[in-house]
Amino acid sequence: MAIGLLLRHRLGNVDLSKEPNGSKHWLEACRGPKGDIQIGLRKAYRLLDEMQDSLGKQFTSDKTLPGVLRERNESILAHGTKPVEPAACSKLLDLVESLAGGAIADCKSKSALLRFPWSR
């Protein structure tokens, strides 16, 4: 259900009429100069949490995730210049697999089909 909610919201133009009343105030603060409401990853999961979605609740309650995401964002693979430690990659992969596994039925076997043949 959560993935469908994220897609419905089209994070680049959130429709306030479809959002919970308690979320509308902070969403309004995300309105850009063109009038559209744009939210990123963390705010999307906050919105899902406020919609009582299990994936949103899992994301926002995980206390290790912010640190792992910060490491990823500061890495050369994302927005920063730091090399990535193998342990950080493994931790992020474990967290993503846990989140995806709770939202997508048979996630592990489906993701295996998407891997490059040489990475199996």
Residue, then its C-alpha position, 0 to 999 in steps of 0.5 A: m500500500a505504501i508504494g502506491l501512496l508514494l506514487r499517488h502523491r507524486l512527490g513533486n506536486v503533493d495535492l493537499s486535498k488528499e492529505p490528512n488535516g494534521s499534515k497540511h500545515w507542514l506540507e504548506a511550508c513546502r510550497g515552492p515558488k511555482g506554487d507546487i508542494q515538493i517533498g523529499l524522502r524523509k518528508a514522504y515517509r513522515l507523511l506516510d507515517e501520519m497516514q498510519d501507513s506501516l512502511g511510514k511507521q517503520f521508516t520513522s521509528d528506525k533510529t539507525l536509518p538517519g545516520v546511515l542515510r547521512e553517511r550515504n548522502e556524504s559519500i561520493l556515490a551520492h552528494g558528497t566526497k567521502p569514500v564509502e566503507p563496505a560496512a556502511c553499504s551493507k548496513l544501508l542494504d540491510l535497512v532497505e531490504s527490510l523496508a522493501g520486504g515489508a512493503i513488497a510481497d516476495c521482494k527478495s526473489k523479485s529483486a534477484l531478477l533485477r540483478f546483473p548476471w555477473s553480480r549474482 
